[in-house]
Amino acid sequence: MTDYMIMLPGDESTWEAADEAARATMYARHTEFAKTLEERGHTVTGGAELAHSKTARTVRTADGAITVTDGPYAETVEQLTGFYLVRSENLDDLLDVCRILADKDGGIEVRACVQPA
């Protein structure tokens, strides 16, 4: 079994502007995604929708000094908006299920988690 992180980037301004019907549609797709994962033998072990990146704090070190700044690490249109942690024996099938979320929202990133030695 391998653990994978499924990262969900998105344009936060689009989500902020979405009406309740659009948000309900998106949440329904996530429900379908979770149900399909379970039906096909994958196990969701964690995940969350993330607060807006404007609430982020970035911690940096330089010359031994630590600074904390407001805002996300990267200045981009797309930010990490949520993630799933999924345990799976079949990466190809997991990627197939990910199409439920990726087909209308652009790409998502799937990466194996490094296992402790």
Stockholm file with secondary structure:
# STOCKHOLM 1.0

chainA/1-117         MTDYMIMLPGDESTWEAADEAARATMYARHTEFAKTLEERGHTVTGGAELAHSKTARTVRTADGAITVTDGPYAETVEQLTGFYLVRSENLDDLLDVCRILADKDGGIEVRACVQPA
#=GR chainA/1-117 SS CEEEEEEEEEEHHHHHHCCHHHHHHHHHHHHHHHHHHHHTTCEEEEEEECCCGGGCEEEEEETTEEEEEESCSSCCSEEEEEEEEEEESCHHHHHHHHHHHHHHHCCCEEEECCCCC
#=GC SS_cons         CEEEEEEEEEEHHHHHHCCHHHHHHHHHHHHHHHHHHHHTTCEEEEEEECCCGGGCEEEEEETTEEEEEESCSSCCSEEEEEEEEEEESCHHHHHHHHHHHHHHHCCCEEEECCCCC
//
